[in-house]
Amino acid sequence: MLRSPRAAAVGRFVGSALSLLVLGVALLVDLGIGALGHQGTGVSLYLSAAAAAVVAFPAAGVRLPPAVLAWAACAVALVSLACSAGLRMASGGGSGLDQASDIYTLFEPTALVVLLHVTARRGSPVGTAVALPLLMTAVVLRPLVIEVDEGSSVVALILTLVASGALASGLTGRLVFVSRRQREEKIRLEQRLAFARDLHDFVAHYISGIVVQAQGARAVAARKPQAVGDALELIETTGAEALTAMRKMVGALREDTVPDTRAPGTDAVRALVADCRLPGARVGLTETGPADSLPADAAHLVERVVMEALTNIRKHARDYTTAQVHLDVSRRRVTARITDDGHHRPSDGTGYGLRGLREVTDAAGGTLTAGPGPEAGWQVALELPLPLRQVLR
């Protein structure tokens, strides 16, 4: 499940607050124990700590641009490495400074670890590839620049483990973000495909009816002028229904979550057949089995298939006198067959309507076929298992 924008914002705020708190505590500890003011190391330690502070505090508190973040982290790592090299040269191989513990500070490694995590999570690809090795090296080598002994090796090992954990968590967060973005893109694509199917199934159904009715009105205008008024009234009604369907689709797109208000049963299919107007033909519906108990998602798909089949009859069939919708519902399966007795122009069955409905039907675990009828005309057949494999839109 995708996180809501509010949950994501709260998560970012909590993470930033914790990072800033840790950085602040580490800085106060160093200032309190005087770790940055030791004679012979203070200048280098102050310089590297200041460079880390300049980038670490903004990076932890605000979302810097990815490229700025990554290359700034590179600069901080280079400053830290340069200071480590300066400390090494000042020590003269271990004689210039008293103890390796003289340069053990808390703030700078903490800031470098925070930068390592944030850069791994949000830095630009090229800058991150350069910054991560530099930051890891700067964190691990600092305790070893004066003298390699048991104490400095333990400190270096601890810093290595901490830095590795920060790196792993940052990269994991980056991968999760990429995966979430890909999933959101997939959902948006599925929504666009669903909208395209609805646009074809519903709007094209009404528009094709308006075209056929207008053609019929023009044909009878010369012979029966009194019939034109009835035809225009029917065109007006169909146009109003098309506008209503369009408003529902646009309203669904404007809402973040649209409740499923479809009722079970086949009332929508009955209304669709009753309102269908095929010039010179009769449209019938036969039902077998408990059609009123058909689940809502299955009934919705049956309605869309019936709508598409009747639309294709209106657009492509010639010399038809009847169109029949057969609906057979059982406890485990629903079958819908839409047939007519007309002559159809050759078609490969790859129109947008049938193609989209086949995709939805296949996802639900059913089959949808279209082709010549067993005796004459054309037949569209839908078979669906109950319950469906997934909830359909």
N, C-alpha and C positions, 0 to 999 in steps of 0.2 A: 504494500500500500504506500502511495506517495504521501510525503509529509505536506501539511498545509503550509502556506507562506508564513503564517504566524508562528507555527512550531519551529520552522527553520530559522526565523528571526530570533526566537527565544534561545535556541541552541547556539547561534552565533554569539549572542550577548553573553550567555553564561561562559562560553569558552574564552571569549575576550576578557571577561572580568577575572576569571581564574588565572589567565596568563599574566595580566597586569598585576594581580595580587602577588603571584610568585616572584615576578621581577622586582616589585617594590620591596618585598621582604628580603630578598637576596641582597639588594643594594643597601638596605638599612643594616644588615648584618655585617657587610664589608666595612661600612663607615663606622659602625660601632666598635669593631675589634681593631680598627686601624690597619686592615690588610693592604689598603691602597697607599699608605703613607710610609712604608718601610724604605729606609735609606738605600739607594742603589737600584730599587725596583719600581719606585713610585711613579716616575715619569712614564715609563713604558706601560705599566698597568693602568694608570689613569687614561692614557691615550687609547688603549685598546678597549677599556671599559666604556669610555665616552663614545667611541665609534659604534660599539654594540648598542648602547642606550639610544643613540640617535635613530637607529633603524628598528630595534626590537620593540620599543614602546609604541611607535605608530603602527608597526606591523601587527602587534597584538591587539591594538585598540580599534583600528580602522582597516577598511579593505583597500590596500594600495593596489594600483594597477599591476597586473601580473609581471610585466616586463620590468617595471620599476622595482618591485619587490625582489625579483630574482637577481638583478644586477646589483642592487644595493646590498644584498646578502653576500654576493661575491666580493664587493669592496670591503665589507666588514671582515670577512674571512681573511682577505689579504692583509688588512691592517693588523689583525690578530697574529697572523703568521710572521709578519715583519717584526712585530714587537717581541715575539718568541725568539726570532733570530737575533734581535738586539740583546735580549737577556742572555742568550747563549754566548754571544761574543763578550758581553760584560762579565760573565762568570769566569771566562778564561779556562774553560774546561772543568770548572767545579771549584776553583780557588778564589774567585772574585766575590762570591756571595756565600753567606754563612750556611744556609740550609735550603734544600729544595722546597721546604714548607714555606719559605719566605714569599713565594709567588703563588701560593694556593689561595685563590679568591673564589667567592661563591657567585658573584653577580655575572661576571663575564661568561663562564661556561653555561650558566643558566640562560643568559640572553642568546648565546650561540645555539643552544638546544632549542629554544623557542623559535628562533629564526629557521633552524633546520626543519622543524615540524611545519611551520607556516609556509615556507618556500616549497617543501615537498607537496603540500596540499594545494597551493594556489599560484605558484610561480609559473612564468611562461616556460614552454618546453625547453628551448635552447638555454636560456639563462639558468633554469633549474638543473639541467644536466651539468653545467659548469659549477654551480654554487654548491651542490650537495657534497661532492668529494672535498672541496676546499673547506667547508664547514666541519665535516667529519675530521679532517686532518687537524684543523685548528683546535678542536675540542680535545682530541686525544693526545696531541703532542705537547701541549702546554705543561703538564706536570713533569715531562721527561726532559725539558730543555736544559735544566741545570745539572741534574744528576739522575742516573737510572739506578735506583735501589729498590728495596722491598716496598717502602712507603709510597714512592712515586709510581711504582708499577701497579700497586693496589688502586691508587687514585685514578690512574689512566684506565684500568680495567673497569672501574665503576662508571667513569665517564663514557667509556665505549658502550657499555650496556645501556646506559640512559639515552645516549645519542641514537643507538640502534633502535630502541623502542620508539623514540620520537620520530625517527625516519620511517619506521614501519607504519606507525599510526597515521602520519601525514600522507604516505603513499596509499594507504588503505582508504582514507577519506577522499583522496583524489579519484581513485577507482570507483568508489561508491557514487561520487558526484557524476562521473562520466556515465556510469550505468543508469543512474536515475534520469539523466538528460536523454539518453537513448530511449529509455522506456517512455518518457514523456513524448518524445518525437513519434514513437510507435503508436501511442494512444491518440495523438493528434491526427496521424495518418489514418488510423481506423475510424476516427470520427468523421474525417473528410470523406472517406469511402462510404460510410453509412449515410452521410448527408446526400452524397451523389445518388445512392440507391433510392433514398426517399424522394429526392427531387424527380427522378425518372418515374418511379412507381406512382406517385400521387399526382404531381403536377401534370406530367405528360398524359396521364389518364384523363384528366379533366380537359386539357387543351385539345386532345384528339377528339373528344366528344363535342366540344364547341365547333371544331372545324367541320365535322360530319354534319352537325345540325345546321350550320350556316349553309353548307352545300345543299342540304335538303330544302331549306327555306328558299334558296335562290331557284331551285328546280321547280317548286310548286307556286312560285310568286306569280307567274304568268297564267297558270291554269286555275289556281284556287287562291286568289288574293286574301280571302278571309282566313286561310290557314297560316298566313305569315305571322299574324299576331301571336298565335300559340307557339310557333317555332321560336320567335324572338323571346317570348317569356321563358321558354325552356333554356335558351342560350344564356339568358340573364341568370337563371337559377344555377346553371352549371358553372358560370363564371364566378358567382358568389361563393360556391363551394370550393372552387380552386383558390380563391383569395383566403378563405378560412383555413384551408390546408397549408397554404404558404405562411400565414401568420403563426400557426402552430409550430411549424418547423423553425421559423425565425425566433419564436419565443423559447423553444428548446435550446437553441444555440446561445441565447442571451443568459440563460440560467446556469449557475455553477452545478447544481444538482437538480435533475428533473424527476419528480416522483413518477413511478409507473402506475398510471391510472387505467390501464387496460383491464377490462373485465374478462373473466373466463367465458367460454362458450363461443358460439358462432353468430351472434347477433349482427356483428359488423359485416360478415359475409352475406347474411340474408339481406341486410339493407343495401349492400353493394349490388346484389343481383336484382333486387326490386327496383332500384333506381337506374339500372343500366338501360340505355337506349341504343338499340341496334336497328338501323333503318330497314324496315321490311322483314324483321326477324323477331322471333320469340325467344326469350331467355328464361330457362327453368332451373330449378334447384331441387335435387333429391338428397335426402339425408338418411343414413343408416347408422344405428348405434346411438350411444348417449352423447350427442353433439353438444348439448348444453353444458356438459361437464368437461369439455376440452380445456386444457390449461391455457392461460392467457398468452404465453409466449408462442405456443404452437398455433393458437387461433390467429395471432397476428401474422405469422408467416403464411398461413393458409390464405388470409385475406390479401396479402401482397401478391401471392401467386395468382389468385383468381383475378385480381385487378389487372395484373400484367397480361394474363391470357385474354381477358375480354378486350383490353386495349389493342392487342395484336390482331384479334378478330376484326375489330372495327377498322384498323389501318390496312391490313393485308389480305383479308378474305374477300372473295367475290362470289356472288350468286348464292349466298347462304340464306337459309330460311329458319334455322334453329341453332341455338347455342345452349348447351346443357352443362351444368355444374353438378358433379356427383361427389358427395362427401360421405366417407365411410369411417366411422370412429369406433375403435375397440379399446380395450383396457391397455394394450401395449403399443398400438399403432394407429396412425391416422393417415388416410389416403384421400387425395383430392384429384379428380380428373375433370378437365374442362375440354369439351369437344364441340365441334361444329360440323356442319355438312357442306361447307363451301369449298371453293377452289382457292388454293393459296399459291402465291408466287414463290418460286424456288428460294430457299433461304438456308444458310448454314447454321442457323440457330445461335449466332454469336453476338446478338444485339446486346446493348448495355443492360437492358432490363433483365433478360434471362441470365446473362453472365453474372450480374451481381447477385441474383437470387440463387444461382447455383453455388456461389461462394458461401452464402449464408447457410444454405441447406447442407452443404458438405460439412461445414463447421458444426452443425447441429446433429450430424450423424445420419442424415437422410439422403434421399436421391431426388433429383428433378430431371425429367426428360421431356423433350418436345419433338414431335415428328408427325408423319401422316397417321391418321386414325386407322383402326382395324378394318373399317368398311369404306369410309370416305372422309373427306375433310381433314381436319387437323386435331391433334390431341396434345395437351400438356398434362403430365402426370407428376404428382408430388407424393412421396412416401416419407413419413417421419416416424421415428421411434418415440415412445413416451416412457419416461420424461425425456426431454431433449438433453443433448450432451452439455449444452451451455445455455445461459439465459440470453435470449435474443433481444436486440434493441427494438 
